């Protein structure tokens, strides 16, 4: 059995996933802003920018990858928590369950993708602890 020298989730390295997730959030926020005209619709993009920057910096400066990936997962966790909290708030409105479907879709998207991203990051961190030789190889590259 061949051991891999870098953790992969959903067929991507975590650096690639981080950049992709940041771009997804930025694109989603921009699209919702353009559709609705509401400044708050761009909130996913606000979370996407630091995730994207952390992903780019972790690729550009591999010796500091741990730091940048921990910053990225923090913002992924904020997407999960913020999206989940807003789902609960939207579900309890007097206008009916999810009266504004775009808002509900945005909250659900942020919470679900934040959960997936955070779980992948945690699995990556666990893998890195169990494979310190692979970490040393990646840091010296």
Secondary structure by P-SEA (a helix, b strand, c coil): cccccccccccccaaaaaaaaaaaaaaaaaaaaaaccccccaaaaaaaaaaaaaaaaaaacccaaaaaaaaaaaaaaaaaaaaaaaaaaaaaccccccccaaaaaaaaaaaaaaaaaaaaaaaaaaaaaacaaaaaaaaac
